[in-house]
Amino acid sequence: MTFTRYRVTDEDGTFLDEFTTNSPDFAAERINRIRAYRPNLNVTETRDN
């Protein structure tokens, strides 16, 4: 199973969230919840094996 680590920061580089999942749909839902409050997000995806 391949897991992806997501690191979410705002436009200023402020750390907001970091999580690991194997479900892209879950990741999109979680990121979109943050985006509702902070629209300009930077999301870094890396393999977490």
C-alpha positions in Angstrom: 0.0 0.0 0.0 1.3 3.4 -0.9 0.8 6.3 1.5 1.3 10.0 0.7 2.2 12.6 3.3 0.6 16.0 2.8 2.0 19.1 4.4 -0.3 22.2 4.2 1.0 25.8 4.6 -0.5 29.2 3.9 0.9 31.7 1.4 3.2 33.1 4.2 4.6 29.7 4.9 2.8 29.2 8.2 2.3 25.5 9.0 -1.3 24.5 9.1 -1.6 20.7 8.9 0.3 17.6 8.1 -1.1 14.1 7.6 -0.6 10.8 5.9 -3.2 8.8 3.9 -3.6 6.3 1.1 -6.9 7.9 0.0 -6.6 10.9 -2.4 -10.3 11.6 -1.8 -9.8 11.9 1.9 -6.9 14.2 1.4 -8.8 16.5 -1.0 -11.7 16.7 1.5 -9.4 17.6 4.4 -7.5 20.2 2.4 -10.7 21.7 1.1 -12.0 22.1 4.7 -8.8 24.2 5.5 -9.1 26.1 2.2 -12.6 27.3 3.3 -10.8 29.5 5.9 -7.4 30.0 4.2 -7.9 30.1 0.4 -4.3 30.4 -0.7 -2.7 27.1 0.4 0.5 25.4 -0.5 0.3 21.6 -0.4 3.4 19.5 -0.6 2.9 15.8 -1.4 5.7 13.2 -0.7 5.6 9.5 -0.6 5.7 8.1 2.9 7.1 4.6 2.6 
